[in-house]
C-alpha cells in the first residue's frame, strides 16, 4: 500500500509541473502573442533556408530542382579539407577573430571602467555619446576612413609618424599582409568600443553603492575599488558575453571590413570563410562547395558555443543554459 501511494505521488509531480507551465503561459498570453511575429520571422528567414544545405551533398547545377541533382555524399567536405586555400582561409579567420575578441573585450571593459570613474555627468555623457557614434556608421564608410587615414600620400597615420621621426618614408599599410590583421582589429575596436561599453556600464550601475561607501570608509583607493568591487561585480556579464562571442569566433571579426580593405596584395591574409563562400558560391558558381564551407562554419560555431558554456558551468561561472 505505501508503494502504491508513492507511485501516485511520483506520477502526480509531472502533472503538477505541466499544470504550472500552462498556468504561467495563460497568465503571460499577451507576451506570447507579441512574440509570434518575431518567431515567424526567425522561422522564415533562419530555419526555412536550411533546406538549402542539401546542396553541400550534391554536385549542384542551377536550373534544376534541388531533388534532381547528382548526389556526391561528403565529397565536397573532403575537397574542402584537402584544399590549401581553405586551410589558409581558416587560419586568417581564426587569427582575426582572436585579435578582435581580445582587443574588443579589453578595450570595452577598460573604457567602461574609466568612463564610470568620471564624476562630471555632462563630460561623462559627452564622451559616451562620441564613443558609440561610429557604431552607427556602415562599414563602407568606416573602411573608407581607414583607407584614407592609411594612405601613403596624405594619410594622417603616415604624416604623424613621419613628423615624430618614427619612419622615414610612408608605409603602404594596406599593401603588406603582415599589417592587415592588426588593421582589422583596430578598425573593429574603433567602431564598436563605445557601443560594447554600454553593457558594462549598465552592469556597473547595478552594483550596490554601499560596497563603494564601505570601501571609502576603509580607505580603499580607486584602483582597489576597481579590482575588488567593480570587476567582480561585472564578472557574470563578462562571462556571458565571452561565451556569446566565442560562438561567433569563425566570423573573423566581421565580413565587410576584410572585403572592402582587402586587395590582391594582401589576399593571403585578408580572405575569411565568408569571403571563401562568396568567392566559390557566387563568383565561380560552385554552390555546393560554398555551402559546405558555410555548414562547416556553422557547425564549428555551435560546438564552440556549447564548449564555452560547458566550461563556464564546470568552473561555477555564469552560463547561458
MOPEGI-V251403 format. One record per pair of residues at least 4 apart in sequence whose C-alpha atoms are under 6 Angstrom apart, sorted by the first residue. I is the first residue (numbers start at 1). J is the second residue. If there is no record, write none. Layout:
BEGIN
i,j
I,J
I,J
END
This chain:
BEGIN
i,j
25,29
42,46
43,47
44,48
55,60
55,288
56,288
56,291
56,292
57,71
57,72
57,73
57,74
58,70
58,71
58,72
59,70
60,69
60,288
76,289
89,271
89,272
89,273
92,269
93,250
93,252
93,272
96,181
96,252
96,253
97,101
97,249
97,252
97,253
99,103
99,185
100,104
100,185
100,253
103,107
104,108
104,189
106,110
107,111
108,193
108,196
108,197
111,115
112,197
112,201
118,124
131,194
132,194
132,195
134,191
135,191
135,192
139,143
143,147
148,155
149,155
149,156
149,157
150,155
150,157
151,155
152,170
158,170
161,166
161,167
162,166
162,167
175,265
177,266
177,269
188,192
189,193
192,196
203,234
215,220
216,220
220,224
224,228
225,229
226,230
227,231
229,233
231,235
236,318
238,242
243,308
247,301
247,304
247,305
256,260
257,261
258,262
258,270
262,270
263,267
267,271
271,275
275,279
277,281
277,290
278,282
279,283
280,284
280,285
280,286
280,290
281,285
281,286
281,287
281,290
306,310
309,319
312,317
312,319
313,317
END
